[in-house]
Amino acid sequence: MNTSEWWEPLPAGIREQVDGYVLQDAYIQAVHVVFMAGRALGLGLHDAERVVHDRYAHHGDRVARTPDSPLDPESLAALAAGCPGRVVAIEAVWDGDTVHGWFVQLLALTTDPPGEHRLATIHWKTAERYLGEDGDGDGDGDGDGDGTEGHPSAVAADRCGRALAARLSVPFHFASPDTPDDLARWTG
């Protein structure tokens, strides 16, 4: 079946709820509703994802996309200044989900009180916009900025994280810049 053949038999209330989630850029919730309501029709998870993808295409620019995190030094420094406690380090850590795949979180580590505070979430597209048209800022199109292979999110996190750490005169740490690993953390 094509996606319109899955969409049309769904009850009007379900279609309205799904479109509401899509317009709010709540992909997972939209897929969940389509999948749960469509199971009785024989709709599988992959089909539910395709239906929601088509609803995103249908609504186009009307979807309220989640805005990119700012990666410029001034904005990151302002966010770090707002953290409770004294910033003692900047850390980049991998994270991931089913919508965005792998991405990097840029964190401010504080003392008095101790904690970690998210300053930016760097998805692939955010990184490409930050690094330039080819995704790495060096013009060779390999996604890394220095002639070797690399995930754009890691390259962007490394660049903006190091710049922020230098601005704040604190150390920068990225335990696994070459390989996505959401368990790799700084232990210093």
C-alpha positions as CSV (number, residue, x, y, z in Angstrom):
1,M,0.0,0.0,0.0
2,N,1.1,3.6,-0.6
3,T,1.0,6.0,2.3
4,S,-2.2,7.7,1.2
5,E,-3.9,4.3,1.4
6,W,-2.8,4.0,5.0
7,W,-3.7,7.6,5.8
8,E,-7.3,7.7,4.5
9,P,-8.7,4.8,6.6
10,L,-7.4,6.4,9.9
11,P,-10.2,8.1,11.8
12,A,-10.4,11.9,11.5
13,G,-9.5,12.5,15.1
14,I,-6.3,10.4,14.7
15,R,-5.4,12.3,11.5
16,E,-5.9,15.6,13.3
17,Q,-3.8,14.5,16.2
18,V,-1.0,13.3,13.9
19,D,-1.0,16.5,11.9
20,G,-0.9,18.4,15.2
21,Y,2.2,16.5,16.2
22,V,3.8,17.0,12.8
23,L,3.1,20.8,12.9
24,Q,4.9,20.9,16.3
25,D,7.8,18.8,14.8
26,A,7.0,16.0,17.3
27,Y,8.0,13.1,15.0
28,I,8.2,10.3,17.5
29,Q,4.7,11.1,18.9
30,A,3.2,11.3,15.4
31,V,4.7,7.9,14.5
32,H,3.5,6.4,17.7
33,V,-0.1,7.5,17.1
34,V,-0.1,6.3,13.5
35,F,1.4,3.0,14.5
36,M,-1.0,2.3,17.4
37,A,-4.1,3.4,15.5
38,G,-3.0,1.6,12.3
39,R,-2.1,-1.7,13.8
40,A,-5.6,-3.0,13.4
41,L,-5.4,-2.2,9.7
42,G,-2.1,-4.1,9.3
43,L,0.1,-1.0,9.4
44,G,3.7,-1.7,10.6
45,L,6.2,0.6,12.1
46,H,8.0,1.3,8.9
47,D,4.7,2.1,7.2
48,A,3.8,4.5,10.1
49,E,7.2,6.3,9.6
50,R,6.5,6.7,5.9
51,V,3.0,8.1,6.6
52,V,4.4,10.6,9.0
53,H,7.2,11.5,6.6
54,D,4.5,12.2,3.9
55,R,2.6,14.4,6.4
56,Y,5.8,16.4,7.0
57,A,6.1,16.8,3.2
58,H,2.5,17.8,3.0
59,H,2.8,20.5,5.6
60,G,6.2,21.7,4.4
61,D,7.1,25.1,5.7
62,R,4.2,25.1,8.1
63,V,6.1,22.7,10.4
64,A,7.5,24.6,13.4
65,R,11.0,23.1,13.2
66,T,13.0,23.0,16.4
67,P,15.5,25.8,16.0
68,D,19.3,25.1,15.8
69,S,21.4,25.8,18.9
70,P,23.6,28.9,18.4
71,L,27.3,27.9,18.0
72,D,28.9,31.3,17.9
73,P,31.3,32.1,20.8
74,E,29.3,35.1,22.1
75,S,26.0,33.1,22.5
76,L,27.7,30.1,24.0
77,A,29.6,32.3,26.5
78,A,26.3,34.0,27.5
79,L,24.7,30.6,28.1
80,A,27.7,29.4,30.1
81,A,27.5,32.6,32.2
82,G,24.0,31.8,33.1
83,C,24.8,28.4,34.5
84,P,24.5,28.0,38.3
85,G,28.0,27.6,39.8
86,R,31.4,28.3,38.3
87,V,32.2,26.8,34.9
88,V,35.3,24.6,35.3
89,A,35.3,22.8,31.9
90,I,33.5,22.4,28.6
91,E,32.8,18.9,27.4
92,A,31.4,17.5,24.2
93,V,29.5,14.2,24.5
94,W,27.8,12.0,21.9
95,D,24.1,11.3,22.1
96,G,21.6,9.9,19.6
97,D,18.0,9.1,18.8
98,T,15.9,7.6,16.1
99,V,15.0,10.9,14.5
100,H,18.4,12.6,14.3
101,G,20.9,9.7,14.5
102,W,24.1,10.6,16.2
103,F,24.7,14.2,17.4
104,V,26.8,15.9,20.0
105,Q,25.9,17.8,23.2
106,L,28.1,20.6,24.3
107,L,28.1,20.9,28.1
108,A,29.4,23.3,30.7
109,L,30.7,21.5,33.8
110,T,30.3,23.5,37.0
111,T,31.3,23.4,40.7
112,D,29.6,25.2,43.6
113,P,27.1,23.6,42.9
114,P,28.5,20.7,40.8
115,G,26.6,19.9,37.6
116,E,26.5,19.7,33.9
117,H,24.5,22.1,31.8
118,R,23.6,21.7,28.1
119,L,24.7,24.7,26.1
120,A,24.1,23.3,22.6
121,T,22.8,20.3,20.7
122,I,24.7,19.8,17.5
123,H,22.8,17.8,14.9
124,W,24.2,16.9,11.5
125,K,22.4,19.7,9.7
126,T,23.3,22.3,12.5
127,A,26.9,21.3,12.0
128,E,26.8,21.6,8.2
129,R,25.3,25.1,8.5
130,Y,28.0,26.1,11.1
131,L,30.9,24.6,9.1
132,G,29.8,25.8,5.7
133,E,28.3,24.4,2.5
134,D,30.4,21.3,2.3
135,G,29.8,20.4,5.9
136,D,33.4,20.9,7.1
137,G,34.5,24.4,6.3
138,D,37.6,23.5,4.4
139,G,36.2,23.1,0.9
140,D,37.1,19.4,0.3
141,G,33.7,18.1,1.0
142,D,34.8,15.2,3.3
143,G,32.9,16.4,6.3
144,D,35.8,17.0,8.7
145,G,37.6,20.2,8.0
146,D,41.1,18.8,7.9
147,G,41.3,16.2,5.1
148,T,40.3,13.1,7.1
149,E,36.9,11.5,7.6
150,G,34.8,12.8,10.4
151,H,31.2,13.3,11.5
152,P,30.2,17.0,11.0
153,S,28.7,17.1,14.5
154,A,32.0,16.1,16.1
155,V,34.0,18.6,14.0
156,A,31.6,21.4,14.8
157,A,31.6,20.5,18.5
158,D,35.3,20.3,18.6
159,R,35.7,23.8,17.0
160,C,33.1,25.7,18.9
161,G,33.9,23.8,22.2
162,R,37.6,24.6,22.0
163,A,36.8,28.3,21.1
164,L,34.4,28.6,24.1
165,A,36.8,26.9,26.5
166,A,39.6,29.2,25.4
167,R,37.3,32.2,25.8
168,L,36.4,31.0,29.4
169,S,40.0,29.9,30.2
170,V,38.9,26.4,31.1
171,P,39.8,23.0,29.7
172,F,37.9,21.4,26.8
173,H,37.2,17.6,26.7
174,F,35.8,15.3,24.0
175,A,36.5,11.7,25.0
176,S,35.5,10.2,21.6
177,P,35.7,12.7,18.8
178,D,36.3,10.1,16.1
179,T,33.7,7.5,17.0
180,P,30.2,8.0,18.3
181,D,30.1,6.6,21.8
182,D,27.4,7.9,24.2
183,L,29.2,6.3,27.2
184,A,32.6,8.0,26.6
185,R,33.0,10.8,29.2
186,W,35.7,12.8,30.7
187,T,36.8,11.3,34.0
188,G,39.2,14.1,35.1
